[in-house]
């Protein structure tokens, strides 16, 4: 936790906007600031200006989509134009004279839900965010799992169908092509996942059937993760789960059907994320202030 008197800022670098928050040591947001996400070449000055507008900081955490090394270099980021081997931690640290920690955005959001959200108190938890893609984080034995290089938790690119739908990552059949929030949308009609959920709530049979199919894809990925990690809680986030009476019941049913030896084991609690769009920024801040 942050020492008394230190100022802690977290910034989530999204595809379209950067969301910065000033938080207290428990992760409660005190102030926030948003700016459009620039080209990668202008990212450091924009991040520095967000910290300045929030009143400065002694410790800053940044959440960035993509592969981020332990020393805060963004190796590759599909949603951040021009980001290739970008030294965000050292560059921003020098610019604002503060300690800077950089982490994958989904890992940051997972850390926030574990420390201050729906998975609080669990020693073994999986957090999955169904957004444009699927990101997440894994906590085992009371520790966030980061892997040998910092790249653990890229669950969206688990291949669930050989030679399946092409993924922007270059592979085919990745889980996020079937089970992300954007995968729920229908390109033929232009309807978004949120619109399909809304239509299903009004009783539209086509939309209800589409959600059943979608929930099946979500469930097989969740069941595989639970078979692998045996968590006590799984937290699901993303805009399409906002109406939890529509999508979550189908996911719960199909998850129970897909789990290995379902009748012979305790099932993890399936919870909906509680921190919303600020999770990535809050988690980045908490990660920067916590040795993991
Ligand atoms: Zn992929």
Boltz pocket constraint, residues with backbone or C-beta under 6 A from the ligand:
constraints:
  - pocket:
      binder: B
      contacts: [[A, 156], [A, 157], [A, 167], [A, 168], [A, 169], [A, 170], [A, 171], [A, 174]]
      max_distance: 6.0
